[in-house]
Amino acid sequence: MKEYLTMRLPLRREMMTTVRLAAGGVCSAAGMSYDGGEDCKLCVTESLLLMMRRGFTAAEVRFFPAPQGGIAVRAEGTEGEAAMPATDEDEIALALLSALAENVDIDREKGVIAFLFGQQA
């Protein structure tokens, strides 16, 4: 499957603006609506913050064309580990992801979060 963009980055708060800008660019290139792009940027950021809170120190984010239009996103912790217990803040982030994105798939042990945004999201 052809990728739109792959980013490898340290998980630090100051990197979140860069990730949001890149996600917005990918959403625009994929022809998504403004609101869909904003939702996607929020979900990407929340996914990375969730990994950071769980103990990961670096991540890889991949943006793919979704099979039926829109984009698919896969965020994976690449350094560190999910050693810290889940918090209430984590549960709120997961609820937000589930509410905004389609087909949310989370592997808490491996630090992988994948989700879809349809063309008309």
N, C-alpha and C positions, 0 to 999 in steps of 0.2 A: 504494500500500500504506500502510495506517495505521501510524504509528509509535507505540511506547510512549513513547519518550523520546529527545531529542537533546541532547547536551551538547557545548559548545565550551569548551575549557579550555587554559590554559598547561601545557606539559609540565614540571612540577616535581614532585619527590618528595613534597612536602607535599600535593599534590592527589590522590595515590593513595587515601587514606582516603576522600575524598569520592566518588571514582569507584566504589570498592568498595561503599560504602553504597548508592549509586544503583543499581548493578548488582544488588545483593541485593534491593532493593525491586522492581525490574522482574521479577526471577525469581519472587519471591513473588506478585506480581500476575498473572503468567502461569501460576501453579499448578504451578511446578516443585518437585521434591523438594528437601529441604535440601541433600543431597549434590550434586545438579545445580546448585543455586545457588552453592554454594561453588566448584565447578569453573569455572563461568562467571565468577565474580568473579576467580578466579586468572587465567583466560585474558585477560580484559579488562585487568587490571593488567599482565600480562606483555607484551601487545601494545603498551601505551603506553610501558612501560619500554624495549622494543625500539626503538620510534620515537625515543625520547629519546636512546638511545645512538647511534643512527644520524645524529643531527644535527637532528631536527625540534624546534621550540620550542613548537608548539601543535598541538592535535588536535581532531577532532570524532568523537564516538562516538554511533552511532545504534543503538537497540534496536527491532526489528520483531517482530511475530508471525511465527513460522516457518510455512511452508505446511502442514505436517503436525503442528502442535502444537509447543509450546516457543517458543524465541526465536531470532532471527537477530541477529547483532551485526556492525556494520561500523565499524572504527576507521580513521581516515585522518589522516595528518599534514597540517596545513594551513599551517604556516609553517616555514621552513627547508627543508632538503633531505636526502636520503639520501646525504650526501657521505662519510661515514665508512665504512671497510671493515668487513665483518662480522667478528665475533669469535667465540671459542669460546662465550662466554656467550650470544651471539645464537643460535647453533646449538642450545644447550640449551633456550632459550626456545621456539624453533620446534618442537623435538621435543616439548616439553611441550604446546604448543597442538595439535599433531597427535594426541597421545595422548588428550587430554581432550575435544576438540571434534569435531564432525562437519563434513565438507565444508569444510575449511580452505582458503582461497584467499588467497595472499599475492602482492602486487605490490611487490617490494623497491624498484624504482626510484621508484614513485609514493608509497610509504609507506602502502599500503592493506592491511589485514588484515581478512578477513571469515570468519565461522564460524557454525555452528548448534549449538544445544543442543536436543535433543528433549524432549518432555514428561516422559518417564521417565528423563532423563539422571541 
